[in-house]
Amino acid sequence: MHDTSLIMLDYDALSANIDFIKSRLKPGVRLSSVVKGNAYGHGIKQMIPLLQKCGVDHFSVFSATEARAVYEITGSECTIMIMGHIHDDDIEWAIKNQIEFFVFDQERGAIAIEVAKKIKQKARIHVELETGFNRTGFNKKDLLKFIELVKANKEHLQISGVCTHYAGAESVANFVRVKKQINKYNKLCKLLIENGIDTGIRHTACSAAAMAYPKTQMDMVRIGILQYGFWPSKEILIDYLSQSKDATKHDPLTRVITWSSSLMSLKKVKTGDFIGYGTSFLAHHDMRVGIVPVGYSHGYGRALSNQGRVLVNGNRVGVVGMVNMNMMMIDITGIPDVERGTPVILIGEQDNVDISVASFGEMSNQLNYELLTRLPLDIPRIIK
């Protein structure tokens, strides 16, 4: 059985990206690979072995479900850290398997202690601090209460780390806010130490912060989008290039993912006819149209109707009409040697022409992250 599209994952690109990231880290800083959102749409099942092959031994996930998916591949060889959701009933599984998890409120801390007592095994936790993001994390008042809980239950908790998350390190417009967060983080860490609590490793940096604010690297960085070959924002890329000693000023990252399909059918359309649903696209000349069996149900958003670009025989061509649930039409007028079955590159490179997720993002006002993580789980992923 053949699928309507395929995702190719390039190990050499991933390895080069990891090497580049490590070259930007201070000595001794550990790299945690963020594989939430099904490894940013690339596929946890496929990416974990590749990342291990690159020497990565620490993985950050959002949920217990993702932690289990990673654990089934790595076993106890790697450290797995849950940064977000873990149901109360799953905390016992996490503690038993030495899965580390964030604690950002009194309730989760109390449940972790209760379970740790029951199974006679320490819970490995990371204390998340509220420094200005206003999402999850202890503010000073709540942290003081939590400190008392920790002091009374030291034998049941291992503080593996203390962390926070920056609100917009991707943009220089947030420079002052990020600086304030760093200062607040340091003050809250000092409060923990003054109360006799070992903070374990300190980690605050995501991809953007690790690149733009080197002092945020501390003991560990949590790297997501960079490892897949995408910059968190154009500002971060420009900032890097402006400081690079490389005279060519080239982008050192390489996309790991190529998403491709093929032409299902071809059709001639006369001048004055509309293409697809409604009247969103009018043929101003005689056209040749290709039908691609990929639509919004496959992750190619409707926002890309009449805006998206794909590659056919090394030519960048446009999506015409509305993106359907399972299909879309592309303008192949004047493109030579096109026939039924001709490959169509949705994301990736062909004959030195590139279709990046970033360009989609700019056209549809969506972020790289959102487009990647919308790629369905059931698209076959093949390792190059």
C-alpha positions in Angstrom: 0.0 0.0 0.0 1.4 3.4 -0.9 0.8 6.5 1.2 -0.1 10.0 -0.2 3.1 11.5 1.1 6.4 10.6 2.8 8.7 12.3 5.3 12.4 11.8 4.8 14.7 12.4 7.8 18.3 13.2 7.1 20.7 11.9 9.8 23.7 13.7 8.4 21.8 17.0 8.7 20.8 16.2 12.2 24.4 15.3 13.2 25.7 18.5 11.7 23.1 20.5 13.6 23.9 18.9 16.9 27.6 19.5 16.3 26.9 23.2 15.6 24.8 23.6 18.7 27.4 22.0 20.9 30.0 24.3 19.4 28.0 27.3 20.7 27.7 25.9 24.2 30.1 26.8 27.0 32.3 24.0 28.3 30.4 21.6 30.5 26.9 22.7 29.5 24.6 19.6 28.9 22.3 19.5 25.9 18.8 18.3 26.5 17.0 17.4 23.3 13.4 18.7 23.3 11.2 16.1 21.5 7.8 17.3 22.5 5.1 17.6 19.9 6.2 14.2 18.4 9.7 15.6 18.0 8.4 18.8 16.4 6.5 16.6 13.9 9.6 14.7 12.8 8.5 11.6 14.8 9.7 10.5 18.3 10.0 6.9 17.3 12.4 7.8 14.5 14.3 10.7 16.0 15.3 9.3 19.4 17.7 6.6 17.9 19.1 9.2 15.6 19.7 11.7 18.4 21.3 8.9 20.6 23.6 8.2 17.7 24.6 11.9 17.8 25.5 11.5 21.4 22.4 12.9 23.0 21.5 11.3 26.4 19.0 13.7 27.8 15.5 14.3 26.5 12.8 16.8 27.4 9.2 16.1 26.7 5.9 17.7 27.5 3.8 14.9 28.9 4.0 11.5 30.6 2.7 9.9 27.3 5.7 11.3 25.4 8.0 10.3 28.3 6.7 6.7 27.9 7.3 6.8 24.2 10.9 7.9 24.7 11.5 5.4 27.6 10.3 2.5 25.4 13.2 3.3 23.1 16.0 4.4 25.5 15.1 2.4 28.7 17.2 3.8 31.6 20.2 4.7 29.4 19.0 8.3 29.1 17.6 10.9 31.3 14.0 11.8 30.5 12.4 15.0 31.9 8.7 15.9 31.7 8.2 19.7 31.5 4.5 19.8 31.5 1.5 17.5 32.0 1.7 14.4 34.1 -1.6 13.0 35.5 -1.6 12.2 39.2 -2.0 8.5 38.5 1.1 8.5 36.3 3.5 9.9 38.9 4.1 6.5 40.4 5.2 5.2 37.0 7.5 8.2 36.6 9.1 7.8 40.0 9.6 4.0 39.6 11.3 4.5 36.2 13.4 7.5 37.4 11.6 9.8 35.0 12.2 13.4 36.2 9.4 15.9 36.1 8.7 19.6 36.7 7.0 20.6 39.9 5.4 24.1 39.6 2.7 24.0 42.3 2.2 22.8 45.8 -0.4 20.2 44.7 1.9 18.3 42.4 4.7 18.5 45.0 2.5 17.0 47.7 1.3 14.1 45.4 4.9 13.3 44.4 5.9 13.1 48.1 2.8 10.9 48.9 3.7 8.5 46.0 7.4 8.5 46.9 6.6 7.6 50.5 4.3 4.7 49.3 6.8 3.1 47.0 9.8 4.0 49.1 11.7 5.6 46.2 12.7 9.3 45.8 10.9 11.5 43.3 13.3 13.3 41.0 11.9 16.7 40.5 12.8 20.0 38.9 11.4 23.1 40.7 10.0 25.5 38.1 10.2 29.2 39.1 7.8 31.9 38.0 10.0 34.7 36.7 7.7 36.7 34.4 6.2 34.3 31.9 3.1 33.9 34.1 2.2 30.4 33.0 3.6 27.8 35.4 6.1 28.1 38.2 6.4 29.1 41.9 6.3 32.8 42.7 8.2 33.9 45.8 5.3 33.5 48.2 4.4 30.0 47.0 8.0 29.0 46.8 8.5 29.8 50.5 5.5 27.4 51.3 7.0 24.7 49.0 10.4 25.1 50.7 8.8 24.1 54.0 7.2 21.1 52.3 10.6 20.1 50.9 12.4 20.5 54.2 9.9 18.2 55.9 10.2 15.5 53.2 13.8 15.6 52.2 14.1 11.8 52.3 11.3 11.5 49.6 12.5 14.2 47.1 15.6 14.7 45.0 15.8 18.2 43.6 17.4 17.4 40.3 17.2 20.9 39.0 15.7 24.4 39.2 14.3 25.9 36.0 12.3 28.6 34.4 11.1 29.6 30.9 11.7 32.9 29.1 8.9 35.0 27.6 10.0 35.7 24.1 13.8 35.3 23.9 13.3 35.0 20.1 12.9 38.8 19.8 15.3 41.6 20.9 12.2 43.6 21.8 12.0 41.4 24.9 15.6 42.1 25.9 14.7 44.0 29.1 12.0 41.5 30.1 14.5 38.6 29.6 17.1 40.4 31.7 14.5 40.9 34.5 13.7 37.2 34.4 17.3 36.2 34.7 17.7 38.4 37.8 14.5 37.1 39.3 15.5 33.5 38.7 18.9 34.1 40.4 17.2 35.7 43.4 14.7 32.7 43.8 17.6 30.2 43.5 19.4 32.1 46.2 16.3 31.8 48.4 16.4 28.0 48.0 20.1 27.9 48.9 19.6 30.1 51.9 17.0 27.6 53.1 19.5 24.7 52.8 18.1 23.3 49.5 20.5 22.0 46.9 19.3 23.4 43.6 20.8 20.6 41.4 21.4 21.7 37.9 20.2 25.1 36.8 18.5 25.3 33.4 16.6 28.1 31.8 17.6 28.3 28.1 15.5 27.3 25.1 17.0 27.4 21.6 16.6 31.2 21.3 18.0 32.0 24.7 20.9 29.6 24.3 22.0 31.5 21.2 21.1 35.1 22.0 21.8 35.1 25.8 24.9 32.9 26.5 24.7 33.5 30.2 21.4 31.7 30.3 23.1 28.4 29.3 24.0 27.7 33.0 24.3 23.9 33.6 22.0 22.7 30.8 20.1 24.0 27.8 16.8 22.6 26.4 17.2 22.7 22.6 14.2 22.1 20.4 13.7 23.8 17.0 17.5 24.4 16.4 18.4 20.7 16.3 15.8 20.2 13.5 17.5 22.8 11.3 15.2 25.8 12.0 16.0 29.1 13.7 13.6 30.2 16.4 13.3 33.5 14.5 14.9 35.6 11.8 16.3 37.9 14.5 18.2 35.1 16.1 19.7 34.0 12.8 20.7 37.6 11.9 22.2 38.1 15.3 24.3 34.9 14.9 25.4 35.9 11.3 26.3 39.4 12.4 28.7 38.0 15.0 30.0 35.1 12.9 33.6 35.2 11.9 32.7 33.1 8.8 33.2 35.5 5.8 30.5 33.6 3.8 27.9 34.4 6.5 26.0 31.2 5.6 23.3 29.5 7.6 25.1 26.7 9.5 21.8 24.7 10.0 20.4 22.1 7.6 16.8 21.0 7.5 16.4 17.4 8.8 13.0 17.0 7.2 11.8 16.6 3.6 8.1 16.1 3.0 7.1 14.9 -0.4 4.2 13.6 -2.5 3.6 13.1 -6.2 1.1 14.2 -8.8 -2.0 12.2 -8.8 -3.5 13.6 -11.9 -3.1 16.5 -14.4 -5.7 18.8 -16.0 -6.0 21.6 -18.5 -8.0 24.7 -17.5 -9.2 27.3 -20.0 -8.9 31.0 -19.5 -11.9 32.4 -17.5 -12.6 29.2 -15.6 -12.4 29.0 -11.8 -10.3 26.4 -10.1 -11.5 24.4 -7.1 -14.2 25.3 -4.5 -15.9 28.7 -4.9 -14.3 31.5 -6.9 -11.1 32.1 -5.1 -8.9 31.5 -8.2 -9.7 32.6 -11.7 -7.5 31.3 -14.6 -6.3 34.4 -16.4 -4.7 32.3 -19.2 -4.9 28.7 -20.3 -3.3 26.7 -17.5 -2.0 23.2 -16.7 -2.9 22.1 -13.2 -1.5 19.2 -11.2 -3.5 17.5 -8.4 -1.5 16.6 -5.3 -3.1 14.1 -2.9 -2.3 16.1 0.2 -4.7 18.5 2.0 -5.4 20.0 5.3 -6.2 16.7 6.9 -2.5 15.8 6.2 -1.2 19.0 7.8 -1.1 21.3 4.8 -3.1 24.2 6.2 -6.0 25.8 4.4 -4.3 29.1 5.1 -1.9 28.2 2.3 -4.8 28.3 -0.2 -3.6 30.4 -3.2 -0.4 31.1 -1.2 1.6 27.9 -0.7 4.6 27.0 -2.8 5.9 23.5 -3.7 8.7 22.2 -5.9 8.2 20.3 -9.2 11.2 19.4 -11.2 13.3 22.0 -9.4 10.7 24.8 -10.1 8.9 26.6 -7.3 5.2 26.6 -8.3 2.1 27.9 -6.5 -1.0 26.4 -4.9 -4.1 27.5 -6.8 -7.5 27.5 -5.3 -8.5 26.3 -1.9 -6.6 23.6 -0.2 -9.1 20.7 0.2 -9.3 18.2 3.0 -7.4 15.6 1.0 -6.1 17.3 -2.1 -4.7 20.6 -3.5 -4.1 21.9 -7.0 -0.8 23.4 -8.2 0.0 25.5 -11.2 2.4 23.5 -13.5 1.9 25.6 -16.6 5.1 25.7 -18.6 7.0 23.2 -16.4 8.6 20.6 -18.7 8.6 16.9 -18.3 5.7 16.8 -15.8 3.4 13.7 -15.8 1.3 11.6 -13.5 3.6 10.4 -10.6 6.1 13.3 -10.9 7.5 14.0 -7.4 6.2 17.1 -5.5 8.3 18.5 -2.7 6.1 20.1 0.0 9.0 20.9 2.4 12.6 20.5 1.5 15.1 21.0 -1.4 15.2 19.9 -5.0 17.8 20.9 -7.5 19.2 23.5 -5.2 15.8 25.2 -4.8 14.3 25.2 -1.3 10.8 25.2 0.2 11.2 25.9 3.9 8.7 25.7 6.7 9.8 29.2 7.6 8.5 30.5 4.3 5.1 28.8 5.0 5.1 30.5 8.4 5.6 33.9 6.9 2.8 33.4 4.4 0.3 31.9 6.7 1.1 33.8 9.9 1.9 30.5 11.6 5.1 29.6 13.4 7.5 26.9 12.3 6.5 25.0 15.5 2.9 24.9 14.7 3.3 23.8 11.1 5.7 21.0 12.0 3.7 19.7 14.9 0.6 19.5 12.8 2.2 16.9 10.6 0.1 13.7 11.2 1.6 10.8 13.1 0.7 8.4 10.3 2.7 9.9 7.5 5.5 7.3 7.0 8.9 8.5 8.2 12.0 7.2 6.4 15.6 7.7 7.5 18.0 8.9 4.8 
